[in-house]
Structures are given as C-alpha cells and as structure tokens.
Amino acid sequence: MDEERRIAALYRYAVLDTPRDGTFDRITQIAARIFDVPIAIVSLVDQDRIWFKSYHGVDVPQIGRDPGLCASAILGREAWIVTEANVDPRTLTNPLVAGAFGLRFYAGVPLRTHDGFNLGTLCVIDREPREVTPAEIAQLEDLAGVVMEHMELRLATRRTTERMAVIQREVDHRLVSNLNTLSLMLMMQQDMVVDLLARHQLRDAASRISAIADLHRAFLTTGWGGPDNPAPERVAGLTYLRRLCAKLAEMLDGRIEVGGTEIILHPLQVQSIGLIVHELAMNALKHGARRVAITLSAAGRGRHELIVADDGPGLPPGFDPQDDHAGIGMSIVTAMSEQLEGELAFGPSDKGGARFAISFPATLSVR
C-alpha cells in the first residue's frame, strides 16, 4: 500500500477527532445486533493510532496502531476474519488476544474510498470464538458501504460550502466596488445640478453609499474574526461593535460608547446591526448629540436586544421611522430591523435625546 497517499486520503475527510455522530453510532449498534456480539467499532487508521469514530461496547476512543487488528484488516480489499484468535497464527501473540482484554473473534471490513484507499474498518469483536456466514459478512460490507457514503457526503458538503464561500466573497468584493462606483457617479452628478436641495440630497446619498461600502469592506477584510478567518460562520457581536464604533467615532468625530454582553451572531445579523448603528449614530451626531451609547445584550427567551441612545435634541413630534419624510437613514434602519426579524421601538432616552431599541431572535431563521 502507498501509506503516504492513504494517510492523505484519510485527512481530506477531516473526520479525525470529531465529535460522536448519531449516524455512525446507529451503524455500530446494528452491526452488533446482526452478529450478536458485544462490541462494534468504526475505526480509522491514523499514522500511529487507530481512532474510533464510533465505538459500541467499549469505552476507549482510540488505541495504538501496533496492537490493533484494524491495521492488518486495511491491508487488503476483502473482509478480515478471525474466528478463534488464540490459536490463529496471525493473532495469537497480539496483546488484545493474549492480554486481559481476551479478544477471541474479529471480523473487519475495510472502509474503502472511491479512489481505492482503505481508511479504516467497520469491525465486530467478541471475547468468545465463533463462526460467521457469508450472509453476515455481506451485511457487514453493506454497512461499511453506508459508512463511506456518509463520509463522502460530508466531504462533498464541506467542499460545496467552501466553494460557495469563495463565490460569496467574490460577490461581496464586487458589491463594494459597485457601491464605490455608484457613490462616485452621484458625487459627479451633484456638481451638474443647480437646485441646492437636490445637490444636498445627492451628496448625502453618495456619502451614505460610500460609508456602507467602507463598512462592508471592513467586514470583508477582517471578518472581525482575524486575518486568517475573513468569512467566519459566526461572529462575536460585541467585539464587532466595539471595533466598528471605534472606526465610526473617528469618521464622524464624535463620542460613541459600546457596552453589553458578548453574544455570538450570524454574519448577516452582524451586517444588519452594523448598518443600523452607522445610521443612528450618524444621525444623532449630525443633529447635535455629544454622546451616543450603544448596548448589545442577550434579552432572554431566545432573543437579543440592540439599543442606541443619545443625548441630542430628541425626536420631532409625530416621528415615524416608516414615514417617507423620515429620510434615507431611517429607511435603512427599518429595512435592517426587518432583516433581523426584529421589533423596532423608539422614544426619548434618559438623557433627553432619542432611544432606539431593536429586539431580535438569537437565531436567524433564514440562512
């Protein structure tokens, strides 16, 4: 056997040292019932150990490679059967046979990849000698095939996820480029407009689009998960907000404080929260607030809460964030609250300014 390539094939499945899996455990339970034996194992033969993905009837997760019968079973394509281990010349000196464990019966079928590498075995073990029938071996081979089908499915799923992540990053980078282009076009357009109100609206729109692009680029380049994890599956929400608001305070030349508890969020939740905080902080500082306080915390019963409060002049009478006159910023806040599947509440803060609170589910229902 080409052991180096076999080990490489084993590692590509990324299954070693993973948690117990109900699918594999059911297979070892079925195998033990079919053979009426106390022990059944899904084993993977590593460089210097035999690691058990599933072990029924024993309490150890792995053994050394040298005394393991599975290391012998993977040397061929056929089932490796030992019906009376204490007299079989292949096994009589094996520590598992001659020692306290007292192994007497072993039947192992290789776990063979589509490209011909034996990763380990599905094996059944007894402390009493016994015979097996061709029908039983055929059933063990079928179960071993199910093990490999499940491993191949896991591998295919992981590779698909990785490819989709690459595609998503490319789409995101193109989005940032397009947003910057759109912002530039709006800035050029406002120089050609005579009406002062229209010029102001174009300049405001261009500034907001540019800020959104900056926030999105910051999320992509750091992922708030570190340079080695640019597209994390989960994000530490409070850590993200602190880094984001440090950048916002510098951009907006204002005081932004962040507090609360650390909660783990989906990246889509984080991006929505980032846009909400950006719009509300910018509006508050733009309208005279000296301080913006942001709190992110777990609210209990499977929900989280984001609060943005300021010490500015407060909300105008009859304020409605969904009103057309509320402006682009509030339209973004409303849309992002809906994307969080959240409930938006607003009113005066304890400092006399405005307070916005968004209660949203801890788990995003749409992935």
Solvent accessible surface area in square Angstrom, and as a share of the most:
residue,aa,sasa,rsa
1,M,122,0.54
2,D,67,0.35
3,E,62,0.28
4,E,143,0.64
5,R,146,0.53
6,R,0,0.00
7,I,16,0.08
8,A,61,0.47
9,A,2,0.01
10,L,0,0.00
11,Y,96,0.37
12,R,63,0.23
13,Y,7,0.03
14,A,53,0.41
15,V,2,0.01
16,L,33,0.16
17,D,95,0.49
18,T,36,0.21
19,P,112,0.71
20,R,125,0.46
21,D,29,0.15
22,G,40,0.38
23,T,38,0.22
24,F,0,0.00
25,D,24,0.13
26,R,140,0.51
27,I,8,0.04
28,T,1,0.01
29,Q,73,0.33
30,I,65,0.33
31,A,0,0.00
32,A,5,0.04
33,R,167,0.61
34,I,50,0.26
35,F,1,0.00
36,D,122,0.63
37,V,10,0.06
38,P,64,0.40
39,I,0,0.00
40,A,0,0.00
41,I,8,0.04
42,V,1,0.00
43,S,0,0.00
44,L,1,0.00
45,V,0,0.00
46,D,10,0.05
47,Q,113,0.50
48,D,109,0.57
49,R,43,0.16
50,I,0,0.00
51,W,20,0.07
52,F,10,0.04
53,K,4,0.02
54,S,0,0.00
55,Y,41,0.16
56,H,66,0.29
57,G,54,0.52
58,V,25,0.14
59,D,137,0.71
60,V,75,0.43
61,P,68,0.43
62,Q,76,0.34
63,I,47,0.24
64,G,37,0.36
65,R,51,0.19
66,D,140,0.73
67,P,36,0.23
68,G,5,0.05
69,L,8,0.04
70,C,9,0.05
71,A,17,0.13
72,S,41,0.27
73,A,1,0.01
74,I,1,0.00
75,L,119,0.59
76,G,36,0.35
77,R,165,0.60
78,E,128,0.57
79,A,24,0.19
80,W,46,0.16
81,I,42,0.21
82,V,1,0.00
83,T,39,0.23
84,E,76,0.34
85,A,0,0.00
86,N,68,0.35
87,V,93,0.54
88,D,26,0.13
89,P,119,0.75
90,R,126,0.46
91,T,1,0.00
92,L,76,0.38
93,T,114,0.66
94,N,23,0.12
95,P,83,0.52
96,L,41,0.21
97,V,3,0.02
98,A,73,0.57
99,G,37,0.36
100,A,118,0.91
101,F,59,0.25
102,G,16,0.16
103,L,1,0.01
104,R,59,0.22
105,F,0,0.00
106,Y,3,0.01
107,A,0,0.00
108,G,0,0.00
109,V,10,0.06
110,P,10,0.06
111,L,0,0.00
112,R,78,0.28
113,T,8,0.04
114,H,145,0.65
115,D,64,0.33
116,G,30,0.29
117,F,26,0.11
118,N,4,0.02
119,L,0,0.00
120,G,0,0.00
121,T,0,0.00
122,L,0,0.00
123,C,0,0.00
124,V,0,0.00
125,I,14,0.07
126,D,19,0.10
127,R,111,0.41
128,E,111,0.50
129,P,63,0.40
130,R,60,0.22
131,E,132,0.59
132,V,32,0.18
133,T,69,0.40
134,P,116,0.73
135,A,68,0.53
136,E,30,0.13
137,I,25,0.13
138,A,47,0.37
139,Q,81,0.36
140,L,0,0.00
141,E,72,0.32
142,D,97,0.50
143,L,23,0.11
144,A,3,0.03
145,G,31,0.30
146,V,65,0.37
147,V,0,0.00
148,M,14,0.06
149,E,120,0.54
150,H,41,0.18
151,M,3,0.01
152,E,45,0.20
153,L,113,0.56
154,R,74,0.27
155,L,6,0.03
156,A,53,0.41
157,T,77,0.45
158,R,83,0.30
159,R,106,0.39
160,T,62,0.36
161,T,72,0.42
162,E,89,0.40
163,R,142,0.52
164,M,112,0.50
165,A,34,0.27
166,V,86,0.49
167,I,94,0.48
168,Q,96,0.43
169,R,74,0.27
170,E,82,0.37
171,V,81,0.46
172,D,16,0.08
173,H,89,0.40
174,R,153,0.56
175,L,78,0.39
176,V,10,0.06
177,S,62,0.40
178,N,96,0.49
179,L,31,0.15
180,N,50,0.26
181,T,71,0.41
182,L,77,0.38
183,S,10,0.07
184,L,109,0.54
185,M,115,0.51
186,L,35,0.18
187,M,72,0.32
188,M,115,0.51
189,Q,86,0.38
190,Q,12,0.05
191,D,95,0.49
192,M,146,0.65
193,V,34,0.20
194,V,138,0.79
195,D,82,0.43
196,L,141,0.70
197,L,117,0.58
198,A,32,0.24
199,R,75,0.27
200,H,90,0.40
201,Q,102,0.45
202,L,40,0.20
203,R,104,0.38
204,D,35,0.18
205,A,20,0.15
206,A,1,0.01
207,S,60,0.39
208,R,15,0.06
209,I,30,0.15
210,S,39,0.25
211,A,9,0.07
212,I,37,0.19
213,A,0,0.00
214,D,42,0.22
215,L,12,0.06
216,H,23,0.10
217,R,87,0.32
218,A,15,0.11
219,F,11,0.05
220,L,13,0.06
221,T,79,0.46
222,T,50,0.29
223,G,0,0.00
224,W,31,0.11
225,G,41,0.39
226,G,23,0.22
227,P,121,0.76
228,D,140,0.73
229,N,63,0.32
230,P,48,0.30
231,A,45,0.35
232,P,10,0.06
233,E,137,0.61
234,R,106,0.39
235,V,4,0.02
236,A,30,0.23
237,G,1,0.01
238,L,7,0.03
239,T,44,0.26
240,Y,9,0.04
241,L,0,0.00
242,R,127,0.46
243,R,112,0.41
244,L,1,0.01
245,C,3,0.02
246,A,66,0.51
247,K,70,0.30
248,L,0,0.00
249,A,25,0.19
250,E,148,0.66
251,M,80,0.36
252,L,42,0.21
253,D,136,0.70
254,G,24,0.23
255,R,142,0.52
256,I,22,0.11
257,E,55,0.25
258,V,32,0.18
259,G,25,0.25
260,G,40,0.39
261,T,75,0.43
262,E,85,0.38
263,I,13,0.06
264,I,94,0.48
265,L,1,0.01
266,H,32,0.14
267,P,20,0.13
268,L,73,0.36
269,Q,1,0.00
270,V,1,0.00
271,Q,45,0.20
272,S,1,0.00
273,I,1,0.01
274,G,1,0.01
275,L,33,0.16
276,I,0,0.00
277,V,0,0.00
278,H,1,0.00
279,E,0,0.00
280,L,8,0.04
281,A,0,0.00
282,M,26,0.12
283,N,29,0.15
284,A,10,0.08
285,L,32,0.16
286,K,114,0.48
287,H,115,0.51
288,G,54,0.52
289,A,9,0.07
290,R,191,0.70
291,R,60,0.22
292,V,0,0.00
293,A,23,0.17
294,I,2,0.01
295,T,51,0.30
296,L,0,0.00
297,S,28,0.18
298,A,60,0.46
299,A,61,0.48
300,G,42,0.40
301,R,248,0.90
302,G,53,0.51
303,R,71,0.26
304,H,19,0.08
305,E,49,0.22
306,L,1,0.00
307,I,31,0.15
308,V,5,0.03
309,A,19,0.15
310,D,15,0.08
311,D,35,0.18
312,G,12,0.11
313,P,103,0.65
314,G,25,0.24
315,L,56,0.28
316,P,81,0.51
317,P,138,0.87
318,G,81,0.78
319,F,40,0.17
320,D,67,0.35
321,P,8,0.05
322,Q,125,0.55
323,D,64,0.33
324,D,138,0.72
325,H,175,0.78
326,A,30,0.23
327,G,34,0.33
328,I,87,0.44
329,G,2,0.01
330,M,10,0.04
331,S,66,0.43
332,I,29,0.15
333,V,0,0.00
334,T,18,0.11
335,A,46,0.36
336,M,30,0.14
337,S,4,0.03
338,E,112,0.50
339,Q,85,0.38
340,L,1,0.00
341,E,65,0.29
342,G,20,0.19
343,E,118,0.53
344,L,47,0.23
345,A,58,0.45
346,F,87,0.36
347,G,19,0.18
348,P,113,0.71
349,S,11,0.07
350,D,136,0.70
351,K,126,0.53
352,G,49,0.47
353,G,0,0.00
354,A,7,0.05
355,R,90,0.33
356,F,12,0.05
357,A,7,0.06
358,I,2,0.01
359,S,26,0.17
360,F,0,0.00
361,P,28,0.18
362,A,25,0.20
363,T,91,0.53
364,L,10,0.05
365,S,87,0.56
366,V,106,0.61
367,R,145,0.53
